[in-house]
Structures are given as C-alpha cells and as structure tokens.
C-alpha cells in the first residue's frame, strides 16, 4: 500500500500539479486535493481487492475515471 501511495504521489506531482497550476488552485489547497484523490483511488482498489477482484479491471478503471472527472460545466 505504501508503494502504491508513493506511486500515486509521483503521478499527481507530474500530472495533477500542472492541471492545478492551469486552474490557479491556491498552493495551500493543493496537498488536500491531492490527498483526496489519492485516498479515493486507493479506497476503490482496496474494495476491489476485498471483493477478490470479481469485477474486471476495466470496470474498476471506469469507476475511478468517473470519480475523478469533473462535469464539463465546471472546467
């Protein structure tokens, strides 16, 4: 789990941070937003593992994508 958290942290550092820059999200909010997304993704994967990976990985990926996408009117 720790390696997963570190991997997501690096991903968000290189992917999410430029997006946060683009939308001018205040610096003091960024660590909370990154934590929110990282913990949410980990929670989805943890639930999938608890269910013995019964659903396909494609479904899990769709759920994650649905959770992190913003409606177009918010962009």
Protein Blocks (a to p, Z undefined) as FASTA:
>chain_A
ZZmmmmmmmmmmmmmmmmmmmnopafklmmmmmmmmmmmmmmmmmmmmmnoomacfklmm
mmmmmmmpccfklZZ
